[in-house]
Amino acid sequence: MFKALVVEKDEESGKTSAAVREIAESDLPEAGVTVAVEYSTVNYKDGLCIGPGAGLVRKYPHVPGIDFAGTVEVSDDDRYKPGDKVVLTGWRVGEAHWGGYAQKARVKADWLVPLPEGLDARAAMAVGTAGFTAMLAVMALEDHGLRPGHGEVLVTGAAGGVGSVATAVLAHLGHQVTAVTGRPEQEAYLRGLGASRIVPREEFAEVTKKPLESEQWAGCVDAVAGVMLGRVLKQMSYGSSVAAIGLAGGPVIEGALITPFILRGVNLLGIDSVMQPYGNRLRAWERIARDLPMEKLEAMIVPATLSDLPSLGAEILRGQVRGRVVVDLGA
């Protein structure tokens, strides 16, 4: 028997409840590799799966947790053997498939990535899906020509998980990072990650009818969408790119026009972390181990245990979680 956060749903009321329970290894899904989970983390999707489900959870009872890192215990695949350190993000684990909020998980070998040299399980979960997505966004901007010295790089939703890692990585690579946040009390935190300038979210809150605005940004990692992305696109420099990773401000790019794309050659790059192929995953994790300053990563960490998850799930849905929550499955 081992501990897990189990979410159950009352069929009559439709309400869900989450509690730490003891479950057996025989309860785990049938798949190829059993992992002793050491650490997990908390993402927006986790908040949804711990709480209302939002259509992500297919079947109850359910164990959430879209990320985990740990040690292989049993494997039916030659790529992994007992004792190997592995990390998992995406593949709808924690949504359609039982996830990392348990001391053991069983998943397909194809979903795992070897933990790169220089990262332990705790650091990997300080990164998690948020940091993995941030690195995918940075890589996409680089693949489309972004280099240090080209100008200011904007990061929206900068105090969140993706924004925090993107800010730290971009600053470490030599970029001049401008951080957008609606939480002015986070200025010291963001400057500590390497942001050279802080811009209040309110400066991007108004929809404008102008086809273009003054060129300001050499690149952008956007976690917000909505009105903010509509404004940002009009302010991008010629030939620059925006890596879009989230929709905290809504799924519609409000106020957007075709003009930034056809008059300035702006690129809008969609970043998906869930179904990324293995090669890109390996490349991103190796870049994380190399280009994310560990001391900056440590500054982002908020420690937690399984019993903290129900309240943390509610907090992240309200936008009240800063940085990266690291859940210790052994605590």
C-alpha positions in Angstrom: 0.0 0.0 0.0 1.1 3.6 -0.7 -0.3 7.1 -0.5 -2.1 8.9 -3.2 -4.4 11.9 -3.7 -7.6 10.4 -4.9 -10.4 12.5 -6.4 -13.9 11.1 -6.3 -17.1 12.4 -7.8 -20.6 12.2 -6.4 -22.8 11.1 -9.3 -26.0 12.7 -7.9 -24.6 16.2 -7.1 -21.7 16.1 -9.6 -19.4 17.5 -7.0 -15.8 16.2 -6.6 -13.8 15.8 -3.4 -10.1 15.1 -3.0 -8.3 13.3 -0.1 -5.1 11.5 0.6 -5.8 7.7 0.7 -3.9 4.4 0.8 -4.1 2.5 -2.5 -2.5 -0.8 -3.7 -0.2 -1.3 -6.6 -2.9 -3.4 -8.2 -5.1 -0.3 -8.4 -2.6 1.3 -10.9 -3.4 1.3 -14.6 -1.9 -1.5 -16.7 1.1 -0.1 -18.6 4.7 -0.8 -19.1 6.9 1.0 -16.5 6.3 1.3 -12.7 8.0 4.4 -11.2 8.5 5.2 -7.6 7.5 8.8 -7.6 9.7 11.2 -5.6 8.4 14.6 -6.6 5.5 16.2 -8.5 4.3 19.8 -8.9 1.2 21.9 -9.4 0.0 23.2 -12.8 -3.3 24.9 -13.8 -4.5 21.6 -15.2 -3.8 20.0 -11.9 -6.1 22.5 -10.2 -8.8 21.7 -12.6 -8.4 17.9 -12.1 -8.3 18.2 -8.3 -11.4 20.4 -8.4 -14.2 20.5 -11.0 -12.5 18.3 -13.6 -13.4 20.7 -16.4 -13.9 17.7 -18.8 -10.3 16.7 -18.5 -10.9 13.7 -16.2 -12.5 10.8 -18.0 -13.2 8.4 -15.1 -13.5 8.5 -11.3 -11.9 7.7 -8.9 -8.9 9.5 -10.3 -5.3 10.3 -9.3 -4.2 13.7 -10.7 -0.7 15.0 -11.3 0.4 15.8 -14.8 4.1 15.8 -13.9 6.3 13.5 -11.9 10.0 12.5 -11.5 11.4 9.4 -9.8 13.1 6.1 -10.1 12.1 3.1 -12.3 11.1 0.1 -10.2 9.8 -2.3 -12.8 10.0 -2.1 -16.6 9.0 -4.3 -19.6 10.8 -2.0 -22.0 14.5 -2.3 -22.8 15.0 1.5 -22.7 14.5 1.6 -19.0 15.7 -0.6 -16.2 15.2 -0.6 -12.4 17.1 2.3 -10.8 16.9 4.6 -13.8 15.9 8.2 -13.0 13.1 9.5 -15.2 10.8 12.5 -15.7 7.3 12.6 -17.2 5.3 15.6 -18.5 2.2 15.6 -20.7 0.6 12.8 -22.7 -2.6 13.5 -20.8 -1.2 11.7 -17.7 -3.0 13.1 -14.7 -6.0 13.8 -16.9 -7.1 10.7 -18.9 -4.5 8.5 -17.2 -3.6 8.3 -13.5 -0.8 10.7 -12.7 1.9 11.7 -10.3 0.0 12.5 -7.1 0.9 9.1 -5.7 4.0 7.4 -4.4 3.9 5.1 -7.4 2.8 5.5 -11.0 2.6 3.1 -13.9 2.9 4.5 -17.5 4.0 3.7 -21.0 7.7 3.8 -21.6 7.2 6.1 -24.6 6.0 8.8 -22.2 9.2 8.9 -20.1 12.4 10.9 -20.6 15.7 10.0 -18.9 16.5 12.6 -16.3 19.4 14.6 -17.8 22.7 14.9 -16.0 22.7 17.9 -13.7 19.1 17.6 -12.7 17.7 15.6 -9.8 14.1 14.7 -9.3 13.3 17.7 -7.1 14.9 20.1 -9.6 13.0 18.5 -12.4 9.7 19.1 -10.7 10.7 22.7 -9.9 10.8 22.8 -13.7 7.8 20.6 -14.5 5.4 21.2 -17.4 5.6 24.9 -16.8 9.4 25.1 -17.2 9.4 22.5 -20.0 6.9 24.7 -21.8 8.9 27.8 -21.2 12.0 26.1 -22.6 10.1 25.0 -25.7 9.0 28.6 -26.2 12.6 29.9 -25.9 13.8 27.3 -28.3 11.0 28.3 -30.8 12.0 31.9 -30.6 15.7 31.0 -31.2 14.7 28.8 -34.1 13.0 31.9 -35.6 16.1 34.1 -35.2 16.0 35.6 -31.7 19.5 36.4 -30.4 20.8 38.3 -27.4 21.2 42.0 -28.3 18.2 42.1 -30.6 16.2 44.1 -28.1 13.8 43.7 -25.2 12.1 40.3 -24.9 8.6 40.5 -23.3 7.3 37.8 -20.9 3.7 38.1 -19.9 2.2 36.4 -16.8 5.8 36.6 -15.6 5.2 35.6 -12.0 3.6 32.4 -12.9 5.3 29.1 -13.5 6.0 29.4 -17.2 6.8 33.1 -16.9 9.2 32.6 -14.0 11.3 30.0 -15.9 11.1 31.9 -19.2 12.4 35.1 -17.4 15.2 33.2 -15.7 16.3 31.4 -18.9 16.2 34.4 -21.2 18.1 36.6 -18.7 20.7 33.8 -18.3 21.1 33.7 -22.1 21.9 37.4 -22.2 18.5 38.8 -23.2 17.1 42.0 -21.8 13.8 40.8 -20.3 10.7 42.9 -19.6 8.3 41.2 -17.3 4.5 41.9 -17.3 2.6 41.1 -14.2 -0.7 42.1 -12.5 0.9 41.6 -9.1 3.2 44.6 -8.3 4.3 43.0 -5.0 6.2 40.4 -7.2 8.7 43.0 -8.6 11.6 42.0 -6.3 11.0 38.4 -7.2 11.0 39.0 -10.9 14.1 41.2 -10.8 15.8 38.5 -8.8 15.1 36.1 -11.7 16.7 38.6 -14.1 14.0 40.9 -15.4 15.4 44.3 -16.1 12.1 46.1 -16.4 8.6 45.5 -14.9 5.5 46.5 -16.8 2.0 46.6 -15.1 -0.6 44.4 -16.7 -2.9 47.4 -17.0 -0.7 48.8 -19.8 -2.0 46.0 -22.0 -5.6 46.0 -20.8 -7.1 48.2 -23.5 -8.3 47.0 -26.9 -7.1 49.5 -29.6 -8.2 49.9 -33.1 -4.8 50.9 -34.4 -3.5 48.5 -37.0 0.1 48.8 -35.5 1.8 50.5 -32.6 5.5 51.5 -32.1 7.9 48.6 -32.4 9.1 47.6 -28.9 9.7 43.9 -28.5 12.3 41.6 -30.2 10.5 38.6 -28.9 7.7 37.5 -26.5 6.7 34.5 -24.4 3.0 35.0 -23.9 1.0 33.1 -21.3 -2.1 35.3 -21.3 -3.6 35.7 -24.8 -6.9 37.7 -24.8 -6.6 41.5 -25.0 -2.9 41.4 -24.0 -1.8 39.3 -26.9 -3.8 41.5 -29.3 -1.8 44.5 -28.0 1.5 42.8 -27.9 1.3 41.6 -31.6 0.9 45.3 -32.7 4.1 46.2 -30.8 6.4 43.5 -32.1 9.5 44.5 -34.0 9.8 43.6 -37.7 10.4 39.9 -38.3 10.1 39.0 -34.6 8.1 36.2 -33.0 5.6 35.6 -30.2 5.6 32.1 -28.6 2.0 31.6 -27.3 1.8 29.1 -24.5 -1.4 29.9 -22.5 -4.8 31.5 -22.4 -5.1 33.0 -18.8 -6.7 36.0 -20.4 -9.1 34.1 -22.5 -9.0 31.9 -25.7 -9.7 34.8 -28.1 -7.0 37.2 -29.3 -9.0 40.4 -28.8 -8.3 43.4 -31.0 -5.9 41.4 -33.2 -5.6 42.3 -36.9 -3.7 40.8 -39.8 -1.5 43.8 -40.1 1.4 42.7 -37.8 1.8 39.6 -39.9 1.7 41.1 -43.3 3.3 44.5 -42.7 6.0 43.5 -40.1 6.4 39.8 -40.8 5.6 38.9 -37.2 5.4 35.2 -36.4 2.9 33.7 -33.9 4.3 30.4 -32.7 2.0 27.9 -31.0 3.7 25.9 -28.2 2.2 22.6 -27.2 3.9 20.6 -24.4 1.5 17.7 -24.2 2.2 15.7 -27.4 5.8 16.8 -28.1 7.8 14.1 -29.8 10.6 12.4 -27.9 13.5 14.2 -29.7 12.1 17.7 -28.8 11.5 16.6 -25.2 15.1 15.4 -24.9 16.5 18.5 -26.4 14.4 20.7 -24.1 15.4 18.9 -21.0 19.0 19.0 -21.9 18.7 22.7 -22.5 17.0 23.1 -19.1 19.9 21.3 -17.4 22.3 23.6 -19.1 20.6 27.0 -19.4 18.4 27.3 -16.3 20.4 28.7 -13.4 19.9 26.4 -10.5 20.1 29.2 -7.9 17.3 31.0 -9.7 15.3 27.8 -9.9 15.7 27.4 -6.1 14.2 30.9 -5.6 11.0 29.8 -7.4 10.3 26.8 -5.2 7.4 26.5 -2.9 7.5 23.2 -1.0 4.4 21.1 -0.5 3.1 17.7 0.4 0.2 15.5 -0.8 -2.1 16.9 2.0 -1.5 20.5 0.7 -2.8 19.7 -2.8 -6.5 20.3 -2.4 -6.0 23.9 -1.2 -3.1 24.5 -3.7 -5.4 23.3 -6.5 -7.9 26.0 -5.6 -5.3 28.7 -5.3 -3.7 28.1 -8.7 -7.1 28.4 -10.3 -7.5 31.8 -8.7 -4.0 32.9 -9.9 -2.6 32.9 -6.3 0.4 30.6 -6.8 3.8 32.1 -7.5 6.7 30.3 -9.0 7.0 26.5 -8.9 5.3 24.3 -6.3 7.3 21.1 -5.6 5.4 18.3 -4.0 7.5 15.9 -1.9 5.8 12.5 -2.2 7.9 11.1 0.6 6.8 13.8 3.2 
